[in-house]
Structures are given as C-alpha cells and as structure tokens.
Amino acid sequence: QVQLVESGGGLVQAGGSLRLSCAASGSIFSINAMGWYRQAPGKQRELVATITNGGSTNYADSVKGRFTISRDNAKNTGYLQMNSLKPEDTAVYYCNAPGVFTTSRVYVNTWGQGTQVTVSS
C-alpha cells in the first residue's frame, strides 16, 4: 500500500536544531493531512504538529514558536524543522498520514517507523 520513511533524527545539544523528513512511497494518489507525533519512555504518545493538504498548520503548545511543519506535495514528503531544542523534546518522533488516497481509490492510515531524537542538556 503506502509506506512512510522517516529520517533526520539523532543526538543534538540543547539549543540546537534538527530537521526530520517523512517520505511517502507506494501507490499514492494524494495525501490529505500529515502530522508528527512523539513518544518518550513512560509517556503517552502526543501530537506535535499537523499540516493539511492546503498548508494550514497546528502545533502543540510545548513546541509552538520552535518547530515548523511543512510539506512538499510534489515529492510526497513532509518535514519537521526543530529549533531551540530542549532536553524535554527527547523522544521517538513518528510521522503520520491518516488519509492517504491511493491509486486504487481507497484511504489508508499510515505511520512511519519512528526516528529517535535525543537532546542533551
């Protein structure tokens, strides 16, 4: 069906920046909204940011002003630019596309495998 492949995670010092990428592949006709989630050990998965197919964005209060979500529809790729990183941003970050319309004319909800982001103090 559809796969999301994430990249860009790693270890960064507090105050630094990372850019995560989420590349969608498969029998894609269009992608509706995309979102980034994160989950730290012992904590629930939380929504970080979303972007619609029209480019409207929404952010969790904890990252507002520091993170920027974007997408390149021609490349079926989403991005999360993370600036001014804090130790509390440490988590596994997941890309989600809840409404991928395939060339078979069905919708699929697709998750990436996750990428580790570690911010040292």
N, C-alpha and C positions, 0 to 999 in steps of 0.2 A: 504494500500500500504506500505509505509515506514514512519517511524517517527524518528525524531532526538530529543533527550532529553538532554538538557544542564544542567550542574551543576558546582558548584565551585565559583560562584560569591559571592560578599559580600563587606564589608567595610574594608578598609585597609589604613594604614597611608602611606603618601608619602615616597617612598624609599622601601616599602615592596613588597611582591610577592604574586601572586595568580596563581593557575593552574585551567583552565577551561577544562571541559570534555564534549564531544559530543558523545553520544552513539546512534548508529543507530540500529533500530529494524524493523522487518517486513519480507516480502518476498524478501530478498536481495540475489542476485546472486553475484554482485560485486559493488564496489563503485569506481568511477573514481576519479576526483579531489574533494578535500574538501577545504572549506575556512571559515575564520572568518571575520565577519563584525561588525561594531559598529555604534551606533547612539546616539548622545547626544541630549537633548531637544533643539529644534530650529535649529538643524543642519541636513544636509543630511547624509544618511547612507553611510559609507565609508568602503572600503575594507581594512582589516588589514593584512591578511596573507593568502596564499594559499599553498596547497601541492598536488602534483599529486599522482597517484597510484604508480608511480615509486619512489616517495620520493623527487622529486625536489620541492624546496620551493621558495617563493617570499614574500617580505614584503613591507609594506608601509614605506616610509622614516621616518615617525614620530615614528615608533616602532622598526626600524632596530637596532640590537645590544642589544635590551632589551627583545624582545619577541621571542619565539621559537615555531613554529608549528610542530607537529608530529602526527603520527597515528599508530595504531596497527590494521593491516588488519585482523588478526585472530579474533579480538574482535569487529570489525566494529566500532571502536572508534577513534575519533580524540581528540587532546589536544592542548591547547594554554598555554604555560608557560609564565607568565608575571612577569618580574623582574624590579626593579628600577622604580616602578610605580610613575606616576606624576598625579597631580590633573586633568590635561587635558585629561588623559586617562579615566576619569569618563564617562560612557556611558552604554547603554544596548548592550551587546555583543550577536551576533547571529551566529550560525553555519549554514553553507550551504553546501549541496551536490548536485551540479547541474546535475550530471549524474549518478544516481543510477540505475544500471541494475537489474531488478527484475527477480525472477524465472519465471515469465510469459513472459519474453523476451521483456519487454518494458522499456524505460528510463523514470525516473521521477526526477523532480527538487524539492528537499525537503529542508525546512527551519526549524530550531529549534524555540522554543518559546521565546528565549532570556533569558539572565541572567544579572542582574544588577551588575555592578562593580562601586563602589564609592571609590575614593581616596581622603582622607582628607589632607589638607595642614599642 
